[in-house]
Amino acid sequence: MRSCPSAASSASARKYHPLPWDQLTYDTNQGGYVVDLTKERLEGAPRYRAGEEPAFDRTYGEQVYGYYGSTYPF
């Protein structure tokens, strides 16, 4: 869904950290997206657990984008 931030997943705990697309860089050597975030920054970021998804609305999008200093595009 284009209007939703992408979500990085912590498989062991099934927690998801939505990220603005402009925070992701595709790395062909790793065959996937990478982010330049510290563990501390990610720990304080908006997140949710599997089965407890938030409403992916404008308010939530602005909260996620704002946390990372990105401009919400919609």
Secondary structure by P-SEA (a helix, b strand, c coil): cccccbbbbcccccbbbbbccccbbbbccccbbbbbccaaaaaacccccccccccccaaaaaaaaaaacccccc
